[in-house]
């Protein structure tokens, strides 16, 4: 079994292609384990599709499935292009809907699914929260200092609302700092694409950002988001890390 590893601004993924769609939760937990596996935030499986360039399956490192992952979609697009499954412009199917992507060398832009408001703003744990679905649910709170990120509060909010949790500081010149606690990873990650999208969309609705903005996650990389015709476009660098053949024990889980 051969896999490849990609990193989208510190959010890392193991990716491979298969002919058959089946449940791969156990495989995800084995491969994503950072001590006894390859190590990653998520597992992506590329599958054939009659209508689109391909379909994907996405698993978090804990084996849970996720309908969408912004950084994963960019990593997936570069993998598909590098391996001949799609041209520079592609469209693929996720559980959140169809995603369009454009690959320009190692810069990948994706058109995310239409953002949806889950709930009106509300107060909890001493913060005001905005609640959107940008492919998966995200709670967003605006803070004056990004170091106000509180892991314990983020973790409690994650379980209280079954959601990802984002703390955001809005800088001048349409720039945002974002820190995210990710559901399924159950940790703060270096970057979360749908979290950055939800944070950007929150700032946009509060009239604290224009239709184009720079977003900086914990990894300190710069990513760019824009809002056009009701859609969020998300662009940034993706790194190909390595290719590997997995040993027999892991391959048996795969089979």
Helices and strands as residue ranges (DSSP letters): E 2-8, E 11-17, H 25-32, E 42-47, E 54-60, H 70-82, E 89-94, E 97-104, E 107-111, E 116-124, E 127-133, E 137-142, G 146-148, H 151-161, E 164-171, E 175-182, E 187-189, H 193-205, E 212-216, E 222-228, E 231-237, E 239-245, H 248-254
